Amino acid sequence: MKKIIFPLVSIASALMFTTPANAAWYEVTGTASIVSSTDSARLHALEDAIYKAVDFAGGDIGNISNITSLLSTERKEYQFTNNEIRYIEVEQTRASQGEMRVKIRIDIYPSATGCHTSQYKKTLLFSNMDIASPQQAVMGQIYDLGTDFSKVLSRQFELDSHSFVSLGQTPYAINDQTPQRVEMIAQDTGAQFIIQGEITDLSATILQTSLTQYSINRQFALDMKVFDGKTGNRVMEKTYREEALWPFDKTSQVDTTTSRFWTSSYGEMLQRVSRKIMLDMESEMACKMTLPEVVARFDNTVSISLGRVHGVQEGDKLILWHTGSFIDQRGIPRAKVSRSDITLTVSRVYDRDAEAKIDQPDLASSVQIGDVMNKVIADNFAN
C-alpha cells in the first residue's frame, strides 16, 4: 500500500524555535477494512497511520506496541510521555465502502539512543507454522496457509525491521521439548532467534443476507513462540487473534501464494498480523544483546558471523566472551558464557561477515571458535 505521508512544513517551521531540531510533525492517513465493528476498524487504521509516520521519520517502531493499548478509547487527542511519539491529533475519521480512513497529525522525536541504533541487527529464522486443526482449512483448501504466512512474515522482517535480519525459513519442526534441535538448527544457520507458530483457529461464520446471498467472516488465531538459538529455550510467547471477511466462495479452492489472496480483505488482515508480530518483536527483543560469533581465527585476526547488513562498521570495538557448557545437578547440559579481558577492533567488513583484530596479541591463543562478542558503545568504552 502506498504511503500517504506529508510532513507539515509550515507547522514544523513554526515549532523550529521552540522544540529540538530533530522533532517534526507529520500528517498521515491510515486505512483498515471494516469487519466486526467500526471501532476496531478505526483502531487498526490509527495503528496503520502511526506505523507509517514512525517508519518514515526513522523512529523506533518498537515504541508503537507500547502505546497501542491506550488507543482503544476513541478520542481526538492523545499525549504520551517517555516515548518518541509525543502527541497525536485525529483530524478526520471516515468510513466508506467497507473501509475506514483515519487522518492524523503526529509529533515524533526520533531518538539516536534506541536499541535499534546501538545494537547490531539480530538474525532471525522462521519455522513453518502448522495448522492445529486441518479440518478448519477445508473451506478454500488452504492447507498451506501456515507455510505461506511464514514466508510473508519473513518478508515483513526483511523489508521493514530495524533490529532483525531474516534468514528465511527452516523446514524442521521445533517446540519447547526440542531445545537441542533448536540449538543445532541455529548453529547450522547462524540464527540468534527462531520463531515458531501454530495456527489454532481458522473457523468461519456464514451470515445469510438474503435467500441467495451470504457473507463469510473467518477467524485467524496464532500462537507464536520465540526460541533463543544459543540455549534452545523459549524467550517470548504471544497469541494473536483477528477476524476478516472471507471474500471467496465456500466451495472454491484458494491459492494462498497469489496476490489475489494477499490483496483480499482476509489477506490484508494477515499482513496486519504479520506487522504486529514484527512490532512486538521490536518492542520486546530489540534490546537483547546481539552476539556475533567467532567462526575462524588466523593468528591475531578472527572472522565473525555478522557483517554490513547487520550494522557492523569498520572500527567497532568488541568485547569477547568465552563460551562453554556444564552439567547441572539434574544431569541437564547447560550453556555458559564468561566475559574475558580480550577486546577486538573490526578491521574489515563484508556483506554478512567481518574480520576483527585482537587488541591483546598475547591473549590470541585463548580465543576459540564459537566464542561470542558484544558491541561496545563508544562512550562506555572510553569510560
C-alpha positions, 0 to 999 in steps of 0.5 A: 500500500502506498504511503500517504505521508506529508510532513507539515512544513509550515507547522514544523517551521513554526515549532523550529524555535521552540522544540529540538531540531530533530522533532517534526510533525507529520500528517498521515492517513491510515486505512483498515477494512471494516469487519466486526465493528467500526471501532476496531476498524478505526483502531487498526487504521490509527495503528496503520497511520502511526506505523507509517509516520514512525517508519518514515521519520526513522523512529523506533517502531518498537515504541508503537506496541507500547502505546497501542493499548491506550488507543482503544478509547476513541478520542481526538487527542492523545499525549504520551510521555517517555516515548518518541511519539509525543502527541497525536491529533485525529483530524478526520475519521471516515468510513466508506465502502467497507473501509475506514480512513483515519487522518492524523497529525503526529509529533515524533522525536526520533531518538539516536539512543534506541536499541535499534541504533546501538545494537547490531541487527539480530538474525532471525529464522522462521519455522513453518507454522502448522495448522492445529486443526486441518479440518478448519482449512477445508473451506478454500483448501488452504492447507498451506496457509501456515507455510505461506504466512511464514514466508510473508512474515519473513518478508515483513522482517526483511523489508521493514525491521530495524533490529532483525535480519531474516534468514528465511525459513527452516523446514524442521519442526521445533517446540519447547521439548526440542531445545537441542534441535533448536540449538543445532538448527541455529548453529547450522544457520547462524540464527540468534532467534527462531520463531515458531507458530501454530495456527489454532483457529481458522473457523468461519461464520456464514451470515445469510443476507438474503435467500441467495446471498451470504457473507463469510467472516473467518477467524485467524488465531496464532500462537507464536513462540520465540526460541533463543538459538544459543540455549534452545529455550523459549524467550517470548510467547504471544497469541494473536487473534483477528477476524476478516471477511472471507471474500471467496466462495465456500466451495472454491479452492484458494491459492494462498501464494497469489496476490489475489489472496494477499490483496483480499480483505482476509489477506490484508488482515494477515499482513496486519498480523504479520506487522504486529508480530514484527512490532512486538518483536521490536518492542520486546527483543530489540534490546537483547544483546546481539552476539556475533560469533567467532567462526575462524581465527588466523593468528591475531585476526578472527572472522565473525558471523555478522557483517554490513547488513547487520550494522557492523562498521569498520572500527567497532570495538568488541568485547569477547566472551568465552563460551562453554557448557556444564552439567547441572545437578539434574544431569541437564547440559547447560550453556555458559558464557564468561566475559574475558579481558580480550577486546577486538577492533573490526578491521574489515567488513563484508556483506554478512561477515567481518574480520576483527583484530585482537587488541591483546596479541598475547591473549590470541591463543585463548580465543576459540571458535564459537566464542561470542562478542558484544558491541561496545558503545563508544562512550562506555568504552572510553569510560 
